[in-house]
Amino acid sequence: MTAGLRVLVVNAGSSSLKVDLVQDGRAVTSYDGLPDRPPEVDAVGHRIVHGGPDLVDPVVLDAAVEQQLRDLVELAPLHQPKSLDGLAAAQELLPDVPHVACFDTAFHTTLPAAASTFALPQEWRKRWGVRRYGFHGLSHSWASSRAGQLVPGARRVITCHLGAGASLAAVLDGRSVDTTMGFTPLAGLVMATRSGSIDPGLLLWLEEHEGLRPAEVADALEHASGLLALAGTADMRQILTRSDERARLALDVYLHSLATHVAGMTVALGGLDTLVFTGGVGERAPAIRSGAAERLAHLGVAVDPDRNDAVRSIDGDNPDADITGADSRVRTLVVRAREDLQIAAGVVQALGHRART
C-alpha cells in the first residue's frame, strides 16, 4: 500500500506555507501554496505544531482528531490556526485521499522528567498538563538523523533550528533529551517577532501595575517582540547588512541568546560532538554561525571561515555541508531543513500501520 506513495506535504509555519509533492524519499514538485488543480496523490501529510500530550504518532485525520487540534489553538496561536486553515483547504482540494497529521511536539516525547517538568504546583501539572512539550520536532528529527549520517558515531548532537521561529534540541543517541521551547513556542531563543524566555514576573508587573490586559501582553510577545522590537525589522538578512546601533544590539542579543542556550543544552548531553545549523537563518547566514562559534569556543567549537562563508544556501546544487574548523573538537554542520521528507515518512508510517491493522 505504501510503496511509491505520492504524498502532498502541507507545511504551514509561522511565516510561510510550503507545499511539496514527495515520492520515494525525494521532493518531486514544489508549489507556492496549494495548487489550483489537485495533483495525483495517494495521501496528504500535514505539519501540525502542537499535538498535546496524547497525539504523539502520525495519525490519519478524522473529526475527533481535528477537534483535539482545535482545542490546542491557544497553546500555539501563531501556528495551529494556520495548520488548521491549510488542512481545511487541502481537504477541500483533495477530499478523497487520506490526510495525515504529523506533530512537531512528537520528537520531544522522549524528554526525561528533569527536562520536561516545570517547578510549578502539582495540581497545575496534573490538571492542565503543564509541562515542556518542545517544538520544531520534525526539523530537529531530520537534522539530527542527517548529522548521524554525516558524522558516524556522533552521539551528542545539538540541532539549531533558526528561522522566524527558533529552537534548539539536545539529541543523545537519536533521542531528544532537552529543548528550548516549552509549554508553548514562545520560550527559549530570541526569534523574529517572539521574545523567547523572559522573567514571568515582568508580565505580572505589566498587568498588575501598568494595567496591560493579558491579550495585549500576548500579542506583544508573539507579534511585536524579538528582532522586530530590537531592530525595527524581523528580517535577519536586513539586520546583517546594517551597522546602526539598533541592528548591532539586535545581533548581540540574538547571538547571546543562541550561544548561552547551546551551552545549556550540553549539560543534558554531558558534552558535545556535533553542532548542526538548519532553518532559514541557520542555512543562509554565515555571520550567525561564525558569531555563535566564537561565543562557544570554550566548548571546542570552531568553524572554517572559507567553508562557512561559502554556505549561503542549501538546496539541490548546494548539499549539506561540513564547516568544521581545523582545530575544532566539535563537528559543525549546515543541514537543509527537510520537514517535507520527515512528514512524508510519517505518512508512510501511519498508512502502513493502518494497512496492517
C-alpha positions as CSV (number, residue, x, y, z in Angstrom):
1,M,0.0,0.0,0.0
2,T,2.8,2.4,0.8
3,A,5.5,1.6,-1.8
4,G,6.0,4.5,-4.1
5,L,3.4,6.6,-2.2
6,R,2.9,10.0,-3.7
7,V,2.4,12.4,-0.7
8,L,1.4,16.1,-0.9
9,V,3.1,17.7,2.1
10,V,1.5,20.8,3.5
11,N,3.8,22.7,5.9
12,A,2.3,25.8,7.5
13,G,4.9,27.6,9.5
14,S,4.6,30.9,11.5
15,S,5.6,32.9,8.4
16,S,5.3,30.6,5.4
17,L,3.3,27.9,3.6
18,K,5.4,25.3,1.9
19,V,3.8,22.6,-0.3
20,D,5.8,19.8,-1.8
21,L,5.0,16.6,-3.7
22,V,7.2,13.8,-2.3
23,Q,7.7,10.4,-3.7
24,D,10.2,7.7,-2.7
25,G,12.0,9.9,-0.3
26,R,12.5,12.9,-2.6
27,A,10.6,16.1,-3.5
28,V,9.2,15.8,-7.0
29,T,7.5,19.2,-7.2
30,S,7.3,22.3,-5.1
31,Y,4.4,24.7,-5.1
32,D,3.9,28.3,-3.9
33,G,0.9,27.4,-1.8
34,L,-1.7,24.8,-2.6
35,P,-2.1,24.2,-6.4
36,D,-5.3,25.3,-8.1
37,R,-5.7,21.9,-9.7
38,P,-5.4,18.8,-7.5
39,P,-2.3,16.7,-8.3
40,E,-2.5,12.9,-8.5
41,V,-1.5,11.9,-4.9
42,D,-2.2,9.0,-2.6
43,A,-2.2,11.0,0.6
44,V,-1.7,14.4,2.1
45,G,0.7,15.0,5.1
46,H,0.3,18.0,7.3
47,R,2.7,19.6,9.7
48,I,0.9,20.2,12.9
49,V,2.8,22.2,15.5
50,H,1.0,21.0,18.7
51,G,-0.2,17.5,19.4
52,G,-0.6,18.0,23.1
53,P,0.0,15.1,25.5
54,D,-2.0,12.5,23.5
55,L,-1.1,12.9,19.9
56,V,2.5,11.7,19.6
57,D,2.5,9.5,16.4
58,P,1.5,10.4,12.9
59,V,-2.3,9.8,12.7
60,V,-4.9,9.7,9.9
61,L,-7.2,12.7,10.5
62,D,-10.8,12.3,11.4
63,A,-13.4,14.6,13.1
64,A,-12.2,13.6,16.6
65,V,-8.6,14.3,15.9
66,E,-9.4,17.6,14.3
67,Q,-11.3,18.7,17.4
68,Q,-8.3,17.8,19.5
69,L,-6.2,20.1,17.3
70,R,-8.7,22.9,17.6
71,D,-8.6,22.6,21.4
72,L,-4.8,23.2,21.3
73,V,-5.0,26.5,19.4
74,E,-4.4,28.7,22.5
75,L,-1.1,26.9,23.1
76,A,0.3,27.7,19.7
77,P,-1.7,30.8,18.4
78,L,0.9,31.7,15.7
79,H,0.9,28.2,14.2
80,Q,-2.1,26.0,15.0
81,P,-4.7,28.2,13.2
82,K,-2.5,28.3,10.1
83,S,-2.1,24.5,10.2
84,L,-5.9,24.1,10.5
85,D,-6.5,26.5,7.7
86,G,-4.1,24.6,5.5
87,L,-5.8,21.3,6.5
88,A,-9.2,22.6,5.6
89,A,-8.0,23.9,2.2
90,A,-6.2,20.7,1.4
91,Q,-9.3,18.6,2.3
92,E,-11.4,20.7,0.0
93,L,-8.9,20.3,-2.8
94,L,-8.3,16.5,-2.2
95,P,-11.3,15.1,-0.3
96,D,-10.9,11.5,-1.4
97,V,-7.5,10.7,-0.1
98,P,-6.3,10.2,3.5
99,H,-4.9,13.2,5.3
100,V,-2.3,12.5,8.0
101,A,-1.2,14.8,10.8
102,C,2.5,14.8,11.8
103,F,3.4,16.6,15.0
104,D,6.2,18.9,15.9
105,T,5.8,18.0,19.6
106,A,6.2,14.3,19.0
107,F,10.0,14.1,18.7
108,H,10.3,15.6,22.3
109,T,8.1,13.0,24.0
110,T,11.4,11.3,25.0
111,L,12.4,14.2,27.3
112,P,13.3,12.9,30.7
113,A,11.2,14.2,33.6
114,A,14.0,16.5,34.7
115,A,13.8,18.3,31.4
116,S,10.0,18.2,30.8
117,T,8.8,19.1,34.4
118,F,8.3,22.7,35.5
119,A,8.7,23.5,39.2
120,L,5.1,24.6,39.5
121,P,2.2,23.4,41.7
122,Q,1.5,19.7,41.3
123,E,-2.2,20.5,40.8
124,W,-1.4,22.6,37.8
125,R,0.7,19.9,36.2
126,K,-1.9,17.2,36.7
127,R,-5.0,19.2,36.0
128,W,-3.8,21.2,32.9
129,G,-0.9,19.1,31.6
130,V,1.5,21.9,32.3
131,R,5.0,20.7,31.1
132,R,7.7,21.3,28.5
133,Y,6.4,20.0,25.2
134,G,9.1,21.3,22.8
135,F,8.5,22.2,19.1
136,H,10.2,22.1,15.7
137,G,10.4,18.4,16.3
138,L,10.1,17.4,12.6
139,S,13.1,19.6,11.7
140,H,15.1,18.5,14.7
141,S,14.4,14.9,14.0
142,W,15.6,15.2,10.4
143,A,18.7,17.3,11.2
144,S,19.9,15.0,14.0
145,S,19.4,12.0,11.8
146,R,21.2,13.6,9.0
147,A,24.0,14.5,11.3
148,G,24.3,10.9,12.3
149,Q,24.8,10.0,8.6
150,L,27.4,12.8,8.1
151,V,29.3,12.1,11.3
152,P,29.1,8.4,12.0
153,G,29.4,7.6,15.7
154,A,28.3,11.1,16.9
155,R,26.2,10.5,20.0
156,R,25.8,14.0,21.4
157,V,24.2,16.4,18.9
158,I,22.7,19.8,19.3
159,T,20.4,20.9,16.4
160,C,19.8,24.6,16.0
161,H,16.6,25.3,14.0
162,L,16.9,29.0,13.2
163,G,14.2,30.7,11.2
164,A,11.3,33.0,12.0
165,G,10.8,30.7,14.9
166,A,13.9,29.2,16.5
167,S,14.7,26.4,19.0
168,L,17.4,24.0,19.9
169,A,17.3,20.3,20.7
170,A,19.8,18.2,22.6
171,V,19.8,14.8,20.9
172,L,21.5,11.9,22.6
173,D,21.8,8.7,20.6
174,G,18.9,9.9,18.4
175,R,16.5,10.8,21.2
176,S,15.6,14.3,22.3
177,V,16.7,14.8,25.9
178,D,16.3,18.6,26.1
179,T,14.9,21.5,24.1
180,T,14.5,25.3,24.5
181,M,10.8,25.8,23.7
182,G,8.4,24.9,26.5
183,F,4.7,24.7,27.1
184,T,4.2,27.0,24.1
185,P,6.5,28.0,21.2
186,L,7.3,31.3,22.9
187,A,10.1,30.1,25.2
188,G,13.8,29.8,24.6
189,L,15.7,31.7,21.9
190,V,15.1,35.2,20.7
191,M,13.1,34.9,17.4
192,A,11.9,37.1,14.6
193,T,8.8,38.6,16.4
194,R,8.8,36.4,19.6
195,S,10.5,37.4,22.8
196,G,11.9,34.0,23.8
197,S,12.3,33.3,27.5
198,I,11.8,36.3,29.8
199,D,11.1,36.8,33.5
200,P,7.5,35.8,34.2
201,G,7.4,38.4,37.0
202,L,7.8,41.1,34.3
203,L,4.5,40.0,32.8
204,L,2.7,40.0,36.1
205,W,4.1,43.5,36.8
206,L,2.9,44.8,33.5
207,E,-0.6,43.5,34.1
208,E,-0.8,44.5,37.8
209,H,1.0,47.8,37.8
210,E,0.6,49.2,34.3
211,G,-2.8,47.8,33.5
212,L,-1.9,45.9,30.4
213,R,-4.6,43.3,29.5
214,P,-3.4,39.7,29.0
215,A,-4.4,39.9,25.4
216,E,-2.2,42.9,24.9
217,V,0.8,41.2,26.5
218,A,0.2,38.0,24.5
219,D,0.0,40.0,21.2
220,A,3.2,41.9,22.1
221,L,5.1,38.7,23.0
222,E,4.0,36.9,19.8
223,H,4.0,39.6,17.2
224,A,5.9,42.7,18.4
225,S,9.0,41.4,20.2
226,G,12.2,39.6,19.2
227,L,14.3,41.1,16.4
228,L,11.4,43.3,15.3
229,A,11.3,45.0,18.7
230,L,15.1,45.4,18.8
231,A,15.9,46.4,15.2
232,G,12.6,47.5,13.7
233,T,12.6,44.6,11.3
234,A,12.1,40.8,11.8
235,D,14.3,40.1,8.8
236,M,17.7,38.8,9.8
237,R,19.0,39.5,6.3
238,Q,18.4,43.2,6.7
239,I,19.9,43.3,10.1
240,L,23.1,41.8,8.9
241,T,23.5,44.5,6.3
242,R,23.1,47.3,8.8
243,S,25.7,48.9,11.1
244,D,23.4,51.2,13.2
245,E,23.1,50.9,17.0
246,R,19.7,49.1,16.9
247,A,20.9,46.5,14.4
248,R,24.1,45.9,16.4
249,L,22.2,45.4,19.6
250,A,19.7,43.1,18.0
251,L,22.5,40.9,16.7
252,D,24.3,40.9,20.0
253,V,21.1,39.9,21.9
254,Y,20.3,37.2,19.3
255,L,23.8,35.7,19.5
256,H,24.0,35.9,23.3
257,S,20.7,34.0,23.5
258,L,21.8,31.4,20.9
259,A,25.2,30.7,22.5
260,T,24.0,30.6,26.1
261,H,21.2,28.2,25.2
262,V,23.6,26.0,23.2
263,A,25.9,25.8,26.2
264,G,22.9,24.9,28.4
265,M,22.0,22.0,26.1
266,T,25.4,20.5,26.6
267,V,24.5,19.8,30.2
268,A,21.8,17.4,29.1
269,L,24.2,15.6,26.8
270,G,27.3,15.6,29.0
271,G,29.3,17.2,26.3
272,L,29.0,17.9,22.6
273,D,30.1,16.0,19.5
274,T,28.2,17.7,16.7
275,L,26.6,21.1,16.3
276,V,24.0,21.5,13.5
277,F,22.6,24.6,11.9
278,T,19.3,24.4,10.0
279,G,16.3,26.5,9.0
280,G,16.3,29.7,7.0
281,V,18.7,31.7,9.2
282,G,20.8,28.6,10.1
283,E,21.3,27.7,6.4
284,R,21.8,31.2,4.9
285,A,23.6,33.4,7.5
286,P,27.3,32.6,7.8
287,A,27.7,35.6,10.2
288,I,25.3,33.9,12.7
289,R,27.1,30.6,12.5
290,S,30.5,32.2,13.0
291,G,29.2,34.5,15.7
292,A,27.8,31.6,17.6
293,A,31.0,29.6,17.2
294,E,33.1,32.5,18.6
295,R,31.0,32.5,21.7
296,L,31.2,28.7,22.0
297,A,35.0,28.4,21.5
298,H,35.4,27.3,25.2
299,L,33.3,24.2,24.3
300,G,35.7,23.4,21.4
301,V,33.5,24.8,18.6
302,A,35.3,26.5,15.7
303,V,34.3,26.9,12.0
304,D,36.4,27.2,9.0
305,P,36.0,30.8,7.7
306,D,36.1,29.9,4.0
307,R,33.8,26.9,4.3
308,N,31.4,28.8,6.4
309,D,31.2,31.8,4.1
310,A,30.7,29.5,1.1
311,V,27.4,28.1,2.6
312,R,24.8,30.7,1.9
313,S,22.0,28.4,0.8
314,I,21.3,24.7,1.0
315,D,19.5,23.1,-2.0
316,G,19.9,20.5,-4.7
317,D,23.0,22.2,-6.0
318,N,24.4,23.0,-2.6
319,P,24.2,19.9,-0.4
320,D,24.6,19.7,3.3
321,A,28.0,21.0,4.4
322,D,30.7,20.4,7.0
323,I,32.1,23.8,8.1
324,T,34.3,22.5,11.0
325,G,37.4,24.4,11.7
326,A,40.8,22.7,11.6
327,D,41.4,22.7,15.4
328,S,37.8,22.2,16.4
329,R,36.8,19.4,18.9
330,V,33.2,19.7,17.7
331,R,32.0,18.9,14.2
332,T,29.8,21.8,12.9
333,L,27.4,21.1,10.0
334,V,24.9,23.0,8.0
335,V,21.9,20.8,7.1
336,R,19.0,21.7,4.9
337,A,15.7,21.7,6.7
338,R,13.6,18.8,5.2
339,E,10.4,18.7,7.2
340,D,8.8,17.7,3.9
341,L,10.6,14.4,3.8
342,Q,10.1,13.8,7.5
343,I,6.4,14.4,7.1
344,A,6.2,12.1,4.1
345,A,7.9,9.4,6.1
346,G,5.3,9.9,8.9
347,V,2.5,9.5,6.3
348,V,4.0,6.1,5.2
349,Q,4.2,5.1,8.9
350,A,0.6,6.0,9.6
351,L,-0.8,4.4,6.5
352,G,1.4,1.3,6.8
353,H,0.1,0.8,10.3
354,R,-3.5,1.2,9.1
355,A,-2.9,-1.3,6.4
356,R,-1.6,-3.9,8.8
357,T,-4.5,-3.5,11.2
